[in-house]
Every structure is written in structure tokens, then in C-alpha cells.
Amino acid sequence: MKKKIPKPKAQNNSFKTITVHSHTYGEHERAARGSIKPARLNDVLARRSKELGVITGFASGVHNLLKGHAGAFKENLFWQNMLSRLHTVTPITPLAMLQSLTGLELNSRYPLKRFDNTFFIDTEKRKDKMDVHFKKQFAPQFNKPAEGYCYDVIVLFFNKEGKATGSETARSRWMKYNEAAGELAFTFSIPAGSAFYLLCLRLHTGINGVPTNGIMSQGMRIIMSDEL
């Protein structure tokens, strides 16, 4: 009776292989990177990974504050629009990231610029207060009939690390649709530890001194940012 010759046991390779197409060596297989020894990120990738974490954390703080002020007016794509600007910033510093957001509309379908596109705003710090001076010599342009309008000035505050320290909003007097705002002044309290600010402007239209708060009746834009 013939003896059964045992089949050789298949060797268990703990590493994966990949097919490589090389002009020099032709098509061949090699162990996948990291399957034998743990793959290490090079310095560039490691730095970029850290920067992405900083950008995302910063964006989240800004987004949460603006969402609280804009409510349903903020469009769903605002987060993506904000990130696309932040990813172009070099170096990754709080001030540079804040300044990259200048001009960003909270709702690109209903932007503030459809009412007006030129604003003259100055800021001044005095102790723990921040004064905002607003000047407009011409009334906004309304494509649809409006009885009157007002402005909201929203200021977000951040510390040296780019963490949000708080926010405040102030509303102007009510103005007739054909009336220029002239000179307006607003005063904000600066939260302790604040080093930077971001200023937004919002326009409301309405009737009898009351904003209608409809999506089409308003606009909101990030106007400026700077050090305190």
C-alpha cells in the first residue's frame, strides 16, 4: 500500500503584496508599505496633519458662534465655503485665518451685497470696550418693496490661541427704505483674554420697525477682522 505523501503546508505570509509596474524592472510584486515595518509619516505629512487639526478646530469655533447669530439664514454650504478659504492660509495663525474669512457671505444665494457692497467701518479699543463707527451716505438698493431696514453689527472675540471667548450683537435704529444710515456708533464689551475679533454686518428689512426675518429679506457678511 502506497504511503500518502503529505502536501507541504502553505506558509502564512503576514504581509500583503502589491503589484508594481516599473519601467526599469517591469511588472513585479513587493510587500505593501507598512506591512512588514510600520509606515512612518514623513515630516511634511505629519505637519500637514497637525495643521488640518488646527484649521478644523478653529473653523468649528467660528461656525458655532455664527450659527448662533445667523440661525436658519446660514446656508448649509457655509461650512464648506469657510473651510475652502482656511485651507489656503499660510502661515496657520489665528489672525491669518480670521482675515481669510473677510467678505464671506453667510448665505451666497441671498448675499448682503445685493443691497449694498460698500461699507465704511472703523473700530477703536478703549480698555475693556470696543467702539464700532459705521458711516453710510447712501441708502441700500432694494429690488423688492421694503418699508424700512436696520443693521445688526455682530462681533466675535478670540484669544491668542484662536479659541472663541464670546460674541456680542447690537442693532441700529430703524430707517426708512430711502434713508441713508449716516453715522452710527456701537459699543461692545471685550471678554477677558481676547486678542482678536471678527466683525459681521447684517441687514434686515421689515415693516413698522420690525424685521420680517425671512430668508429673502436679509443679508449677512463677514466684513473685517483684526487684533484688539
PEJOLIN-V923316 format. One record per pair of residues at least 24 apart in sequence whose C-alpha atoms are under 6 Angstrom apart, sorted by the first residue. I is the first residue (numbers start at 1). J is the second residue. Records with the same first field share a line. If there is no record, write none. Layout:
I: J / J
This chain:
73: 215
74: 106 / 107
75: 107
94: 162
99: 225
102: 222 / 223 / 224
103: 222 / 223
104: 221 / 222
105: 221
106: 220 / 221
111: 219
112: 219 / 220
115: 140 / 141 / 142
116: 140
128: 190
129: 188 / 189 / 190
130: 187 / 188
131: 186 / 187
132: 185 / 186
133: 184 / 185
134: 183 / 184
135: 182 / 183
136: 181 / 182
137: 180 / 182
138: 180
139: 178 / 179 / 180
147: 177 / 207
148: 175 / 176 / 177 / 205 / 206
149: 174 / 175 / 204 / 205
150: 174 / 203 / 204
151: 202 / 203
152: 201 / 202
153: 200 / 201
154: 199 / 200
155: 198 / 199
156: 197 / 198
157: 194 / 196 / 197
158: 194 / 195 / 196
159: 193 / 194 / 195
160: 195
174: 209
195: 227 / 228
196: 226 / 227 / 228
197: 225 / 226
198: 225
199: 223 / 224 / 225
